[in-house]
């Protein structure tokens, strides 16, 4: 078997732009003053996107667990082999941790209530531990994603080992 299950491939390429949009939107939201009226509307959209990403990521993870997958890649160095495996685990963990911290922040600041009443955010939200964790985790995810993209481009264009085709459409 050369490729991942078609559902994993579809979800991978669907989630790439979704995750980057959520990261950039979250960064934009974080840089807005809390008393801006439309900030709460942006947070509402951001929260819905985060929940959608979490749901798709869960489907992807379950599909990966319960389907046959290509053999682990051997690129000739045991440390790099393990780094590749652990990077993928880290990507899953970071997404779920970011969603969990977002939910915790939302509940702790009663953001659903603020959305329903069209209120502005309290200044204290910026100091919430969940908000701080959410921001740190998203920055870590961004760096790990850049490393993941860099590694895939290295394999595709420098090593030319066909690794990219594992996460592409075609016969398994």
N, C-alpha and C positions, 0 to 999 in steps of 0.2 A: 504494500500500500504506500503510495507516494504522497497523497494529499489528505488533509483533514476533511472531516465530514462537511458536506455542502452547507449545512446550517451554521457550523462554526465559521466557515469562510464568509457567508453572507453577513452574519452578525459582526464579524471582525471589521469588514469594510463599511458596514452601516454605522458602527460605533466610532470609527476613527474620527469622522467630522463631528459627530455628536459630542464626543469627549473634549475635543479641542474647542468647540463652541462653548461648552459649559465652563471650561477653564478660563477662556478669555472673557466670557460674560461675568463669571464670578470675580475676576480681577477688576473688571469695570465697576461692578457693584461695590466691591470693597473700597474703591477709591472715591465713591460718591459720598457726599455728606448725608448723615442719617435723616436730616429733616427735609430732604428733597422729596416732594410728593410722589413722583413716579418711581422712586427707588423700591418701594414695596411691591409695585407691579412687576418690576424686573426680578425681584426676589421670587415672586409667585411663579413666573416663567422658569426661572433657574431651578426652583425646587421641583417642579413638574418634570423638567428635563433630567434632573438627577435621579428621580424615581424611575423614569423610563430607562435610563442607562443602567440602573441597578437591576431592574427586571430583565433587561436583555442580557446583562452580564451573568445573571443567575441561570438563565436558559442556556447561555453559551457554556458555562461551567458544567452544568448537568449533562449537556450533550457531549462535552469532552470526556467527562467521567464515564458515561455509559456507551460511548461509541469506540470503535477501534481507531487508533491514531497511528500516524507514522512513527517509526522508531526514533528514539532520541538521536540528535545529531552528534556525530563524532567529528570534531574539527581538528583533532590531533593533539589536543592539550586537555588533560583532565580538569584543570581548574576552569578553563574557558567553557568546557562542556557543562560543568556544574553551574557556572555563572549564567549561562543561557537558560537552563532549567529554572533556577531560582529567580531570575528576572521575570519570567512569566508568572510564577507564583506571586511575586511581589506586585505585579501589575493588578492581578485579581484582588489581592489583599488591600492595596491602596484604594482601589475604586470602592470596595465595600466599606472601608474605614472612613473614607470621605463622605459617603452617603450616611453612615451612622453618625458621624459628627455633625453633619448638616441637619439630620432629623433631631438630634439632641439639642442643637442650637435653636432650631425652630420651635421645639416644645418649650425649652427653657425661657425663650423670649416671647412666647405666645404669638408667634408670627402668623399662624392661621387666623387668630382673632384680630390681629392688626390688618390682615388682608381683607377680612370680612367687613371691618369697620372703616376701611380706607384711611387708617391712621399712619403716622410716620413712626419710624423706629426710634426707640429710646437711645440716648448716647451710650448707655451702659452696655449695649450689645457688643461694642467693639472690644470690651475688656473681658468678655465671657471666655472661660477656658475652652469651651467647645468651638467658639469662633476662631480663637488662636490656633487650636489644633487643626481645624478645617483649613485655614490658610497655609499652615506648614505642610500638611499632607498634600495639598494641591500643588505646592511648589516641588515637593519630592516627586510626585507623579509626573509633572512636566519634565523634570530632568531625566527620570527613568524612561519616559516615552521618547525623548530625544535620543537617548542611548539605544533604545530598541530600534528606532528608525535608522540611526546611524549604522548599527550592526547589520540590519537587513540590506541597506544600500551597499555596505562593504561586501557582503556575501554575493549580492547580485552583480555588482559592477567591477569589483576588484578580484575576488576569488572566483567568480563566475561558476559557482558550484550548484546552481539551481535551487538553492534553499528557498528562495522566494516562491517558487511554484507550489510548495507545500500549502501555502495559504492563498491559493488562487483557484479559479474554477477549472474544472476538467475531470477526466476520469480518475477515480481514486486508485 
